[in-house]
Amino acid sequence: MGYISTSYRHVCRRSRHGRVPAYAGDVDIDGRVRSFNARRGRLSALTLERMEQLGPKHSIATDGPLVPQEAFGRIAPVVLEIGCGHGAAALAYAAAHPAHDLLAVDVFTPALARMLAEADRRGLTNLWMHRGDAVELLAERVATASLTAVHVFFPDPWPKVKHARRRFISRDMLDLIASRLVPGGRLLVATDHDGYAAHVRSAFEAHGGFVVTEGDRPSWRPTDGFEDKGLLAGRRVSEFRAELR
């Protein structure tokens, strides 16, 4: 199992003048939506130290099928959070659900390092991370009917019409997520953009494979980051809970 940490500093040096991804939602050259967009940046010594020290404790293997018992050391419900950022929601879920394993996926390394440091401070052993494209992970490594839930909180709304195809939630993406959920599994989506909320509703209606309800923020999830900014700006947060039929 090839963990990130052993060669992490080398990888970061090679990427210094290249493209360092950060979650947003983009379209690859083959037309496939990715779960991230590219961003340039350098990594601080603190970020590198955190990844090297804490990465092996919280990382899954970098390739091969994701076998939960091997990856997490136990048989337990598995929840995938796509675009975890600094990990406020992931940390809160892991703390509130110790019997579950939460796999947080992002490509913004400083945010992942910060999340790992906080997980270590809290003594959380059920929070895991993967640095990479969540779509690739879902399509190529996650087994059919193996996830209890998928969380997508505040994805990039891509408000311009010409960018609409970059939106992460789509009928095709719902097909992929549905195939990876256990019967009765849940997809939670939150957005503070009314246009994106309408887009999500339309995608769920077109798909038809989920029972969808809209309501309040889950009690375990703190307001943080994008949500706080939206609330301060007077925007409404739409919360979707979709259960696989």
C-alpha positions in Angstrom: 0.0 0.0 0.0 1.8 3.1 -1.2 1.0 5.9 1.2 1.5 9.6 0.2 3.8 10.6 3.0 7.1 8.9 2.1 7.5 10.8 -1.2 5.3 13.8 -0.4 8.0 16.4 -0.2 9.4 15.2 -3.5 6.1 15.3 -5.2 5.4 18.8 -3.9 8.8 20.1 -5.1 8.1 18.7 -8.6 4.7 20.5 -8.5 6.1 23.8 -7.4 6.0 25.4 -10.9 3.2 23.2 -12.1 -0.6 23.1 -11.5 -1.7 22.5 -8.0 -5.4 21.5 -8.0 -8.0 22.9 -5.7 -11.6 21.7 -5.5 -14.1 23.5 -7.8 -15.4 21.3 -10.5 -14.0 21.3 -14.0 -14.2 19.4 -17.3 -11.3 17.3 -18.5 -10.1 17.2 -22.1 -12.2 14.0 -22.6 -15.3 15.9 -21.4 -15.5 14.2 -18.0 -16.4 16.4 -15.1 -13.6 16.5 -12.5 -14.1 17.4 -8.8 -11.4 20.0 -8.9 -9.9 22.9 -10.8 -6.3 23.9 -11.0 -4.6 26.3 -8.6 -0.9 27.4 -8.3 0.8 27.6 -4.9 3.7 26.6 -2.7 3.5 24.5 0.4 4.8 25.8 3.7 7.1 23.9 6.0 4.3 23.4 8.4 2.1 21.9 5.8 4.8 19.5 4.7 5.6 18.5 8.3 1.9 17.8 9.0 1.5 15.7 5.8 4.6 13.7 6.5 3.9 13.1 10.2 0.1 12.6 10.0 -0.5 11.4 6.4 0.4 7.8 7.1 -2.0 7.6 10.0 -5.0 9.0 8.1 -4.3 8.2 4.4 -5.7 5.4 2.2 -3.5 3.7 -0.4 -2.8 5.8 -3.5 -4.0 3.2 -6.0 -5.9 -0.1 -6.3 -9.4 -1.0 -5.2 -10.6 0.6 -2.0 -11.3 -2.3 0.4 -12.7 -0.7 3.5 -11.6 -3.5 5.9 -8.0 -3.2 4.6 -8.0 0.6 4.3 -9.6 1.4 7.7 -8.8 -1.7 9.7 -12.4 -2.6 10.5 -15.8 -3.3 9.0 -18.0 -0.2 9.5 -20.2 2.1 7.5 -18.2 4.3 5.1 -19.0 7.9 4.3 -17.3 9.9 1.5 -17.1 13.7 1.6 -16.2 15.3 -1.7 -14.4 18.6 -1.5 -13.8 18.7 2.3 -11.7 21.9 2.3 -10.3 22.5 5.8 -12.5 19.7 7.1 -14.9 21.4 9.4 -17.8 19.2 8.3 -15.6 16.0 8.1 -14.2 16.6 11.6 -17.7 17.2 13.0 -19.1 14.1 11.4 -16.3 11.8 12.5 -16.6 13.1 16.1 -20.3 12.6 16.1 -20.2 9.2 14.4 -17.3 7.2 15.9 -18.8 3.9 14.5 -18.4 5.2 11.0 -15.4 5.8 8.8 -15.3 9.1 7.0 -13.1 9.5 3.9 -12.5 13.2 3.1 -11.3 13.9 -0.4 -9.8 17.1 -1.7 -6.7 18.2 -3.6 -5.8 21.4 -1.7 -2.9 20.2 0.4 -2.8 22.9 3.0 -6.4 22.4 3.8 -5.9 18.7 4.2 -2.9 19.2 6.4 -4.9 21.5 8.6 -7.7 19.0 8.9 -5.3 16.2 9.8 -3.7 18.3 12.5 -7.1 19.0 14.1 -8.1 15.3 13.8 -4.9 14.4 15.6 -5.5 17.0 18.3 -9.0 15.6 18.9 -7.8 12.0 18.8 -10.1 11.0 15.9 -9.2 7.6 14.5 -12.1 7.3 12.0 -11.2 10.3 9.8 -9.3 9.5 6.6 -8.1 11.5 3.7 -7.4 11.1 0.0 -5.7 13.8 -2.0 -6.9 13.5 -5.6 -9.9 13.6 -7.9 -13.0 12.2 -6.2 -14.6 11.4 -9.5 -11.7 9.1 -10.4 -11.8 7.6 -7.0 -15.5 6.8 -7.3 -15.3 5.5 -10.8 -12.2 3.4 -10.6 -11.6 2.4 -7.0 -14.8 2.5 -4.9 -16.8 -0.7 -5.2 -20.5 -0.9 -6.1 -22.9 -0.6 -3.2 -20.1 0.1 -0.6 -20.8 3.6 0.7 -23.4 4.5 3.4 -23.4 8.1 2.4 -21.8 10.8 0.1 -21.6 14.4 1.2 -21.2 17.3 -1.2 -21.2 20.6 0.7 -21.0 24.0 -1.1 -19.6 22.9 -4.5 -18.6 25.6 -6.9 -21.9 26.9 -8.4 -20.4 27.9 -11.8 -23.1 30.6 -12.2 -22.3 31.6 -15.8 -24.4 29.7 -18.4 -21.3 28.9 -20.4 -19.8 27.1 -17.4 -22.9 25.2 -16.4 -21.5 21.9 -17.7 -18.8 22.1 -15.1 -21.2 21.7 -12.3 -20.5 18.7 -10.2 -24.0 17.5 -9.6 -25.5 16.2 -12.8 -27.6 13.2 -13.9 -24.4 11.3 -14.9 -22.8 12.0 -11.6 -25.9 10.9 -9.8 -25.8 7.7 -11.7 -22.2 7.1 -10.5 -22.9 8.0 -6.9 -26.1 5.9 -6.8 -24.1 2.9 -8.1 -21.7 3.2 -5.1 -24.3 3.7 -2.4 -25.7 0.8 -0.4 -29.5 0.4 -0.7 -31.1 3.2 1.2 -27.8 5.1 1.2 -27.8 8.9 1.4 -26.5 11.8 -0.7 -26.3 15.1 1.2 -25.9 18.3 -0.8 -25.8 21.9 0.4 -25.5 25.1 -1.5 -26.0 28.8 -0.8 -26.6 29.6 -4.5 -30.2 29.7 -5.6 -29.3 28.9 -9.2 -27.3 25.9 -8.2 -30.1 24.7 -5.9 -32.5 24.9 -8.8 -30.0 22.9 -10.9 -29.7 20.3 -8.2 -33.5 19.9 -8.0 -33.7 19.4 -11.7 -30.9 16.9 -11.7 -32.6 14.8 -9.0 -35.9 15.0 -10.8 -34.4 13.9 -14.1 -32.5 11.1 -12.4 -35.5 9.7 -10.5 -33.4 7.2 -8.4 -33.6 9.1 -5.1 -36.2 10.2 -2.6 -35.3 13.8 -2.0 -36.3 16.1 0.9 -35.2 19.6 1.6 -34.8 20.8 5.2 -32.5 22.1 7.8 -28.7 21.7 8.1 -27.8 18.4 9.8 -27.4 18.9 13.5 -23.8 17.6 13.5 -22.5 20.0 10.8 -21.2 23.3 12.0 -21.6 26.5 10.0 -18.2 27.3 8.6 -16.4 28.7 5.6 -18.6 29.1 2.6 -21.7 28.7 4.6 -20.8 31.5 7.0 -19.9 33.7 4.1 -23.3 33.0 2.5 -25.2 33.6 5.7 -23.4 36.9 6.4 -24.2 38.0 2.8 -27.9 37.2 3.4 -28.0 34.2 1.1 -30.3 31.2 1.7 -28.7 27.8 2.2 -30.5 24.9 0.5 -30.1 21.5 2.1 -30.9 18.3 0.1 -31.1 14.9 1.6 -31.5 12.2 -1.0 -32.0 8.6 -0.2 -31.4 5.9 -2.8 -34.7 4.1 -3.7 
